[in-house]
């Protein structure tokens, strides 16, 4: 693309994941889109990730070192803010456990540039290990139950059209930097943050699209898998947060009944079946946290 193309800031969050981050950054250098800056935000890694990244990439990327782990939300907000300061018109949020197809950024920029009502353009998320298989093309979300489902999960990749889902996956999406001053609500820390952001966009009258041509290959929940029941706690607690922010009073009442009478016993059966007994206390901790802090109005 021409150098006059919109400047894109690419934000990659790193936490004890040098090898993944290295592969992600390297994939950017094969991009057909050239007018971008790369911001790697280190979320207080315990090892020597920062020094290795500096040694590997030098001035080709800007490294931001956080003094503490600010979570997915806080870490990405730091990168988003820095990209805005550098006058990036669009900002690509990219998980470090991904590699992008060479045309990914070009395709996403094209979508936002061609339609001013669009504010978020998501990529088609493919499986890193089986690159014929789709992980998701955005997600559904119910304000009545809090249930979110990946679209086209495990389907084979064929010629497809762009779609307009309710939620764009946080693994890779391009956002118009003028949409907001702070990208994510930091009370989420991680998980359901992309749901909250997408709902904020839709509720403001903007639109979301997922490109059929912009591909990114995703390994999975690499960082989360390093922490025992952390994911379990966050997922149930943050369902309450997103429902509290975006649902009506009738929807909140139905959500509580669904969560207590249906979702809780179902989730416990899944954990017992899979022998993940260590996750059960984390589930109940997240459930109690959500219930005690839940506001109806």
C-alpha positions as CSV (number, residue, x, y, z in Angstrom):
1,X,0.0,0.0,0.0
2,X,1.0,3.6,-0.5
3,X,2.8,5.4,2.4
4,X,-0.1,7.8,2.4
5,X,-2.3,5.0,3.7
6,X,-3.6,5.5,7.3
7,X,-1.0,5.0,10.0
8,X,-1.7,1.9,12.0
9,X,-0.4,1.2,15.5
10,X,0.0,-2.5,16.3
11,X,-0.3,-3.3,20.0
12,X,1.0,-6.6,21.3
13,X,0.9,-7.5,25.0
14,X,3.6,-9.7,26.3
15,X,3.7,-11.6,29.7
16,X,6.4,-14.2,30.0
17,X,5.9,-15.2,26.4
18,X,9.0,-14.2,24.5
19,X,8.9,-17.0,21.9
20,X,5.3,-16.4,21.1
21,X,5.8,-12.6,20.9
22,X,8.9,-13.0,18.7
23,X,6.9,-15.1,16.2
24,X,4.1,-12.6,16.2
25,X,6.3,-9.6,15.6
26,X,8.2,-11.4,12.9
27,X,4.9,-12.1,11.0
28,X,4.3,-8.4,10.9
29,X,7.4,-7.8,8.9
30,X,6.0,-9.9,6.1
31,X,2.9,-7.7,5.9
32,X,1.9,-6.1,2.6
33,X,0.9,-3.1,4.7
34,X,3.9,-0.9,5.5
35,X,2.6,2.2,7.3
36,X,2.5,0.8,10.8
37,X,4.3,1.1,14.2
38,X,4.7,-1.8,16.5
39,X,4.2,-1.4,20.3
40,X,5.1,-4.3,22.5
41,X,3.8,-3.8,26.0
42,X,5.5,-6.0,28.6
43,X,3.2,-6.7,31.5
44,X,6.0,-7.1,34.1
45,X,7.3,-10.4,32.9
46,X,9.3,-12.3,35.5
47,X,12.2,-13.3,33.2
48,X,14.4,-11.4,30.7
49,X,11.8,-11.0,28.0
50,X,12.4,-7.3,27.6
51,X,16.1,-7.6,27.1
52,X,15.7,-10.4,24.6
53,X,13.1,-8.4,22.7
54,X,15.4,-5.4,22.6
55,X,18.3,-7.5,21.4
56,X,16.2,-9.2,18.7
57,X,14.3,-6.3,17.3
58,X,16.1,-3.1,18.4
59,X,14.5,0.1,17.1
60,X,12.1,-1.8,14.8
61,X,9.6,-1.9,17.7
62,X,8.8,0.3,20.7
63,X,8.8,-1.6,24.0
64,X,6.8,-0.3,26.9
65,X,7.6,-1.8,30.3
66,X,4.9,-1.9,32.9
67,X,6.0,-1.9,36.6
68,X,3.2,-4.4,37.4
69,X,0.9,-6.8,35.6
70,X,-2.0,-4.7,34.5
71,X,-3.9,-7.5,32.9
72,X,-5.1,-7.8,29.3
73,X,-7.2,-4.6,29.7
74,X,-4.7,-2.4,31.4
75,X,-1.7,-3.5,29.4
76,X,-3.5,-3.0,26.0
77,X,-4.8,0.4,27.2
78,X,-1.2,1.5,27.7
79,X,-0.3,0.5,24.2
80,X,-3.5,2.0,22.8
81,X,-2.7,5.3,24.5
82,X,0.9,5.4,23.1
83,X,-0.4,4.6,19.6
84,X,-2.8,7.5,19.8
85,X,0.0,9.8,20.9
86,X,1.8,8.8,17.7
87,X,-1.2,9.9,15.6
88,X,-2.2,6.3,14.6
89,X,-5.5,6.6,12.9
90,X,-6.2,2.9,13.4
91,X,-5.0,0.6,16.1
92,X,-4.6,-3.2,15.7
93,X,-4.9,-5.2,19.0
94,X,-3.1,-8.5,18.4
95,X,-2.6,-11.4,20.8
96,X,1.0,-12.4,21.1
97,X,0.2,-16.0,20.5
98,X,-0.8,-15.3,16.9
99,X,0.9,-14.8,13.5
100,X,-0.9,-12.8,10.9
101,X,-1.3,-13.5,7.2
102,X,0.6,-11.0,5.0
103,X,-2.7,-9.3,3.8
104,X,-4.4,-9.2,7.2
105,X,-3.7,-5.5,8.0
106,X,-4.4,-4.4,4.5
107,X,-7.8,-6.1,4.4
108,X,-8.8,-4.7,7.8
109,X,-7.8,-1.1,7.0
110,X,-9.7,-1.3,3.7
111,X,-12.9,-2.2,5.5
112,X,-12.7,0.7,8.0
113,X,-11.6,3.2,5.4
114,X,-14.5,2.4,3.1
115,X,-17.3,2.7,5.6
116,X,-17.2,5.4,8.3
117,X,-20.0,3.7,10.2
118,X,-17.7,0.8,10.9
119,X,-15.5,1.3,14.0
120,X,-14.1,-2.2,14.6
121,X,-12.9,-4.7,11.9
122,X,-12.1,-8.2,13.2
123,X,-10.0,-10.9,11.6
124,X,-11.1,-14.4,10.8
125,X,-9.3,-16.4,13.6
126,X,-7.8,-19.6,12.3
127,X,-6.2,-22.5,14.3
128,X,-2.5,-22.1,14.4
129,X,-1.8,-25.9,14.3
130,X,-4.5,-26.8,11.7
131,X,-4.6,-23.8,9.3
132,X,-7.6,-25.1,7.5
133,X,-9.8,-24.9,10.6
134,X,-11.6,-21.8,11.9
135,X,-11.5,-20.9,15.6
136,X,-14.0,-18.0,15.3
137,X,-15.3,-15.3,13.1
138,X,-16.6,-13.1,15.8
139,X,-19.0,-14.2,18.5
140,X,-22.7,-14.2,19.5
141,X,-23.7,-12.9,22.9
142,X,-27.0,-13.1,24.8
143,X,-27.9,-10.3,27.2
144,X,-30.4,-12.7,28.8
145,X,-28.0,-15.5,29.7
146,X,-24.5,-14.1,29.3
147,X,-23.7,-17.0,27.0
148,X,-21.2,-16.2,24.2
149,X,-20.5,-18.6,21.3
150,X,-17.8,-18.5,18.7
151,X,-19.1,-18.3,15.1
152,X,-18.0,-21.0,12.7
153,X,-16.0,-22.8,15.4
154,X,-14.0,-25.7,14.0
155,X,-15.5,-25.3,10.5
156,X,-13.1,-25.7,7.5
157,X,-12.1,-22.5,5.8
158,X,-13.8,-22.0,2.5
159,X,-14.7,-19.0,0.4
160,X,-16.8,-16.9,2.8
161,X,-18.3,-13.5,3.0
162,X,-17.7,-10.7,5.5
163,X,-20.1,-10.9,8.5
164,X,-21.4,-8.5,11.1
165,X,-21.4,-10.3,14.4
166,X,-22.3,-8.9,17.8
167,X,-18.8,-9.4,19.2
168,X,-15.3,-9.1,17.6
169,X,-12.7,-11.5,19.0
170,X,-10.0,-9.8,21.1
171,X,-7.4,-12.0,19.5
172,X,-7.1,-9.6,16.5
173,X,-9.2,-6.6,15.6
174,X,-8.6,-3.1,14.1
175,X,-10.3,-0.2,15.8
176,X,-10.7,3.5,14.8
177,X,-8.6,5.3,17.4
178,X,-11.1,8.2,17.5
179,X,-13.8,5.9,18.9
180,X,-12.6,6.1,22.5
181,X,-9.9,7.5,24.8
182,X,-9.6,4.3,26.8
183,X,-9.9,1.1,24.9
184,X,-10.9,-1.5,27.6
185,X,-12.8,-1.2,30.9
186,X,-10.0,-2.2,33.3
187,X,-12.4,-3.7,35.9
188,X,-12.6,-6.7,33.6
189,X,-8.8,-7.3,33.8
190,X,-9.2,-10.0,31.2
191,X,-12.0,-11.9,29.5
192,X,-15.3,-10.4,28.3
193,X,-13.4,-7.2,27.7
194,X,-13.9,-7.6,24.0
195,X,-17.6,-8.3,24.6
196,X,-17.9,-5.1,26.6
197,X,-16.0,-3.1,23.9
198,X,-18.1,-4.5,21.1
199,X,-21.4,-3.7,22.9
200,X,-20.2,-0.2,23.6
201,X,-19.6,0.3,19.9
202,X,-23.0,-1.1,18.9
203,X,-24.8,0.8,21.5
204,X,-23.2,4.0,20.3
205,X,-24.7,3.4,16.8
206,X,-21.5,2.1,15.2
207,X,-21.0,-1.2,13.4
208,X,-18.6,-4.2,13.7
209,X,-17.5,-6.4,10.8
210,X,-15.3,-9.5,10.5
211,X,-13.3,-9.9,7.4
212,X,-13.3,-13.1,5.4
213,X,-10.0,-12.3,3.9
214,X,-8.0,-11.0,6.9
215,X,-6.6,-14.1,8.5
216,X,-4.7,-14.6,11.7
217,X,-3.5,-17.9,13.1
218,X,-4.1,-18.3,16.9
219,X,-2.5,-20.8,19.3
220,X,-5.0,-20.4,22.1
221,X,-5.1,-19.3,25.7
222,X,-1.4,-19.5,26.2
223,X,-1.0,-16.9,29.0
224,X,-4.2,-17.9,30.8
225,X,-3.1,-21.6,30.8
226,X,-0.1,-20.7,33.0
227,X,-2.5,-19.8,35.9
228,X,-4.5,-22.6,37.6
229,X,-8.1,-21.5,38.2
230,X,-7.6,-17.9,37.2
231,X,-9.5,-18.3,34.0
232,X,-12.4,-20.0,35.8
233,X,-12.7,-17.1,38.2
234,X,-12.5,-14.4,35.6
235,X,-15.0,-16.0,33.2
236,X,-17.8,-16.3,35.7
237,X,-17.2,-13.0,37.5
238,X,-16.9,-11.0,34.3
239,X,-20.2,-12.4,32.9
240,X,-21.8,-10.5,35.8
241,X,-19.9,-7.4,34.9
242,X,-20.9,-7.3,31.3
243,X,-24.5,-8.1,32.0
244,X,-24.6,-5.4,34.7
245,X,-23.3,-2.8,32.2
246,X,-25.4,-3.7,29.2
247,X,-28.6,-5.5,30.1
248,X,-32.0,-4.2,31.0
249,X,-33.7,-5.0,34.3
250,X,-35.8,-7.9,32.9
251,X,-32.6,-9.3,31.2
252,X,-30.7,-9.1,34.5
253,X,-33.4,-11.0,36.4
254,X,-33.5,-13.8,33.7
255,X,-29.7,-13.9,33.7
256,X,-29.6,-14.5,37.5
257,X,-32.1,-17.4,37.2
258,X,-30.2,-18.9,34.2
259,X,-26.8,-18.6,36.0
260,X,-27.9,-20.1,39.3
261,X,-30.3,-22.8,38.1
262,X,-28.8,-23.9,34.8
263,X,-25.3,-22.6,34.2
264,X,-23.8,-23.4,37.6
265,X,-24.9,-27.0,37.8
266,X,-23.9,-27.5,34.1
267,X,-20.4,-26.0,34.7
268,X,-19.8,-28.1,37.8
269,X,-20.7,-31.2,35.9
270,X,-18.2,-30.3,33.2
271,X,-15.5,-29.7,35.8
272,X,-16.2,-33.0,37.5
273,X,-16.4,-34.9,34.3
274,X,-13.0,-33.5,33.2
275,X,-11.6,-34.0,36.7
276,X,-10.7,-30.4,37.1
277,X,-11.5,-30.5,40.8
278,X,-9.0,-27.7,41.5
279,X,-11.1,-25.2,39.5
280,X,-14.2,-25.7,41.5
281,X,-13.2,-23.3,44.4
282,X,-12.2,-20.7,41.8
283,X,-15.6,-21.0,40.1
284,X,-17.5,-20.5,43.4
285,X,-15.2,-17.6,44.3
286,X,-16.0,-15.9,41.0
287,X,-19.7,-16.7,41.3
288,X,-19.9,-15.2,44.8
289,X,-17.9,-12.2,43.7
290,X,-20.3,-11.6,40.9
291,X,-23.5,-12.1,42.9
292,X,-22.4,-9.9,45.8
293,X,-21.4,-7.0,43.6
294,X,-24.2,-7.2,41.0
295,X,-26.3,-4.1,40.6
296,X,-29.8,-4.1,39.1
297,X,-29.9,-0.4,38.4
